[in-house]
Amino acid sequence: MHSAATPGLTFRDATDADVDALVVLIESAYRGDASRAGWTTEADILEGQRTDPEGVRAVIKSADSRLLTVERDGLVVACCQLEHRGDHAYFGMFAVSPTLQGEGLGKTVIAEAERQARAAWGISEMHMTVISVREDLIAWYERRGYRRTGQMSPFPYGDERFGIPQRADLQFELLVKKLG
């Protein structure tokens, strides 16, 4: 789907053919030296993987989930998970290519994700969880209208599918946004 508001971008649901490109994108946005080209890196707080092909494929295959994939000139440049959870949608697995961060692409993707979630499911709230020590990222979401709830959930220490923590104080905070 092309949009007049987003020239050159195509938004579509991911397919099995996208799994490898999406894993590379997500890893590059958050882990390892490549992630340091952007500002969303978690390389200082987590090592190891952010996701894997099985995790991406599970989102694609889930009946209540979509993995919104964003292309520019035929290349996957961003993605996000939208999951229908009753009266709200969950926003996750958000990644923007590190070399394109800071250009407004993330703002465009999150706005389109919110629009599509409202249109598809008629929901009035978007929820997400963010590692609570990621103050810069939380501030970015707050500027998009998300609010901190103070509701925390534990980080899955010991499960290397989510990375290898480099500090002992990691937890997730629930952020919520009321949608138009």
RODO-2510 file (C-alpha; in nm, 4 decimals, decimal comma):
residues 180
     n   res          X          Y          Z
     1     m     0,0000     0,0000     0,0000
     2     h     0,1450     0,3345    -0,1057
     3     s     0,0319     0,6513     0,0665
     4     a     0,0447     1,0121    -0,0492
     5     a     0,1659     1,1036     0,3001
     6     t     0,4561     0,8594     0,2733
     7     p     0,6012     0,8884    -0,0774
     8     g     0,8346     0,6071    -0,1714
     9     l     0,7251     0,3811     0,1143
    10     t     0,5225     0,0629     0,0823
    11     f     0,3457    -0,0821     0,3876
    12     r     0,2454    -0,4488     0,3727
    13     d     0,2110    -0,7559     0,5891
    14     a     0,5236    -0,9701     0,6129
    15     t     0,5381    -1,3125     0,4528
    16     d     0,7636    -1,6124     0,5107
    17     a     0,9861    -1,4783     0,2307
    18     d     1,0630    -1,1722     0,4492
    19     v     1,1822    -1,3596     0,7596
    20     d     1,5576    -1,3426     0,6936
    21     a     1,5521    -0,9737     0,5943
    22     l     1,3414    -0,8876     0,8994
    23     v     1,5745    -1,0695     1,1398
    24     v     1,8716    -0,8793     0,9912
    25     l     1,6825    -0,5483     1,0202
    26     i     1,5740    -0,6045     1,3818
    27     e     1,9190    -0,7215     1,4894
    28     s     2,0865    -0,4260     1,3154
    29     a     1,8594    -0,1757     1,4901
    30     y     1,9278    -0,3032     1,8421
    31     r     2,2334    -0,5258     1,8768
    32     g     2,5998    -0,5300     1,7930
    33     d     2,8211    -0,2647     1,6394
    34     a     2,5894    -0,2071     1,3402
    35     s     2,3201    -0,0827     1,5802
    36     r     2,5487     0,1986     1,6979
    37     a     2,4896     0,3767     1,3645
    38     g     2,1430     0,4632     1,4975
    39     w     2,0169     0,5829     1,8339
    40     t     1,7941     0,2837     1,9235
    41     t     2,0839     0,0512     2,0079
    42     e     2,0610    -0,1745     2,3115
    43     a     2,4221    -0,2882     2,2639
    44     d     2,5318    -0,1406     2,5975
    45     i     2,2649    -0,3200     2,8016
    46     l     2,2108    -0,6435     2,6079
    47     e     2,4352    -0,8701     2,4047
    48     g     2,3343    -1,1702     2,1981
    49     q     2,0275    -1,1840     1,9795
    50     r     1,7164    -0,9649     1,9803
    51     t     1,5091    -1,2111     1,7788
    52     d     1,5483    -1,5124     1,5540
    53     p     1,3743    -1,6576     1,2481
    54     e     1,1395    -1,8643     1,4661
    55     g     1,0297    -1,5579     1,6633
    56     v     0,9634    -1,3532     1,3494
    57     r     0,7826    -1,6438     1,1811
    58     a     0,5623    -1,6900     1,4908
    59     v     0,4425    -1,3276     1,4650
    60     i     0,3733    -1,3678     1,0926
    61     k     0,1751    -1,6901     1,1492
    62     s    -0,0245    -1,5782     1,4548
    63     a    -0,3959    -1,5294     1,3813
    64     d    -0,4144    -1,2187     1,6040
    65     s    -0,0883    -1,0603     1,4879
    66     r     0,0495    -0,8780     1,1875
    67     l     0,4093    -0,7913     1,1139
    68     l     0,3835    -0,4646     0,9247
    69     t     0,6763    -0,4421     0,6846
    70     v     0,7927    -0,1153     0,5320
    71     e     0,9850    -0,1038     0,2055
    72     r     1,1602     0,1771     0,0247
    73     d     1,2844     0,1074    -0,3274
    74     g     1,2219    -0,2655    -0,2776
    75     l     1,4305    -0,2888     0,0409
    76     v     1,2879    -0,3632     0,3865
    77     v     1,3698    -0,0533     0,5944
    78     a     1,1344    -0,0827     0,8948
    79     c     0,8838    -0,3118     1,0616
    80     c     0,6545    -0,3438     1,3598
    81     q     0,4281    -0,6026     1,5156
    82     l     0,0611    -0,5273     1,5699
    83     e    -0,1272    -0,7749     1,7870
    84     h    -0,4996    -0,7580     1,8574
    85     r    -0,5582    -0,8068     2,2302
    86     g    -0,9290    -0,7480     2,2856
    87     d    -0,9894    -0,3792     2,3586
    88     h    -0,6375    -0,2725     2,2597
    89     a    -0,3536    -0,3534     2,0244
    90     y     0,0028    -0,4347     2,1241
    91     f     0,2844    -0,2610     1,9341
    92     g     0,6171    -0,4436     1,9306
    93     m     0,9126    -0,5702     1,7290
    94     f     0,9594    -0,2119     1,6041
    95     a     1,2742    -0,1561     1,4023
    96     v     1,4027     0,1112     1,1663
    97     s     1,7247     0,0649     0,9720
    98     p     2,0002     0,2374     1,1772
    99     t     2,1230     0,4307     0,8744
   100     l     1,7745     0,5829     0,8287
   101     q     1,7076     0,6706     1,1930
   102     g     1,6576     1,0373     1,2684
   103     e     1,4856     1,1083     0,9343
   104     g     1,1252     1,0790     1,0557
   105     l     1,0693     0,7265     0,9263
   106     g     0,9920     0,5924     1,2749
   107     k     0,7257     0,8607     1,3292
   108     t     0,5681     0,7700     0,9954
   109     v     0,5680     0,3968     1,0736
   110     i     0,4168     0,4299     1,4213
   111     a     0,1448     0,6658     1,2913
   112     e     0,0564     0,4211     1,0124
   113     a     0,0574     0,1296     1,2595
   114     e    -0,1857     0,3160     1,4853
   115     r    -0,4072     0,4005     1,1869
   116     q    -0,4113     0,0412     1,0646
   117     a    -0,4836    -0,1001     1,4122
   118     r    -0,7812     0,1355     1,4539
   119     a    -0,9104     0,0542     1,1047
   120     a    -0,8658    -0,3231     1,1301
   121     w    -0,9780    -0,3841     1,4877
   122     g    -1,1648    -0,0731     1,6001
   123     i    -0,9453    -0,0463     1,9087
   124     s    -0,9026     0,2754     2,1044
   125     e    -0,5676     0,2079     2,2765
   126     m    -0,2202     0,0971     2,1778
   127     h     0,0026    -0,0732     2,4364
   128     m     0,3738    -0,1457     2,4269
   129     t     0,6478    -0,2455     2,6668
   130     v     0,9890    -0,0781     2,6729
   131     i     1,2944    -0,1624     2,8811
   132     s     1,2588     0,0901     3,1630
   133     v     1,6220     0,2076     3,1548
   134     r     1,5787     0,3194     2,7903
   135     e     1,4944     0,6774     2,8895
   136     d     1,5753     0,8223     2,5450
   137     l     1,3454     0,5748     2,3721
   138     i     1,0664     0,6227     2,6270
   139     a     1,0942     1,0008     2,5782
   140     w     1,0591     0,9494     2,2009
   141     y     0,7387     0,7488     2,2565
   142     e     0,6094     1,0124     2,4988
   143     r     0,6507     1,2730     2,2251
   144     r     0,4266     1,0478     2,0103
   145     g     0,1547     1,0546     2,2783
   146     y     0,2377     0,7417     2,4795
   147     r     0,2284     0,7672     2,8563
   148     r     0,4236     0,5793     3,1189
   149     t     0,2044     0,3680     3,3442
   150     g     0,4600     0,2642     3,6059
   151     q     0,3383    -0,0929     3,5498
   152     m     0,6462    -0,3136     3,5287
   153     s     0,7020    -0,6714     3,4163
   154     p     1,0193    -0,8741     3,4591
   155     f     1,2900    -0,9092     3,1954
   156     p     1,3338    -1,2781     3,0984
   157     y     1,6774    -1,3234     3,2575
   158     g     1,8281    -1,6584     3,1655
   159     d     1,6426    -1,6866     2,8323
   160     e     1,9074    -1,6022     2,5740
   161     r     1,6440    -1,5829     2,2977
   162     f     1,5915    -1,2262     2,4259
   163     g     1,9571    -1,1400     2,4721
   164     i     2,2246    -1,1570     2,7373
   165     p     2,1707    -0,8790     2,9939
   166     q     2,4720    -0,6668     3,0840
   167     r     2,3070    -0,5257     3,3971
   168     a     2,0828    -0,6586     3,6734
   169     d     1,8090    -0,3909     3,6739
   170     l     1,6278    -0,4595     3,3463
   171     q     1,2485    -0,4685     3,3426
   172     f     0,9740    -0,3684     3,1014
   173     e     0,7421    -0,0720     3,1542
   174     l     0,3986    -0,0618     2,9951
   175     l     0,3344     0,2470     2,7816
   176     v    -0,0201     0,3276     2,6646
   177     k    -0,1669     0,5657     2,4095
   178     k    -0,5334     0,6498     2,3618
   179     l    -0,6080     0,6498     1,9908
   180     g    -0,8375     0,9077     1,8237
***
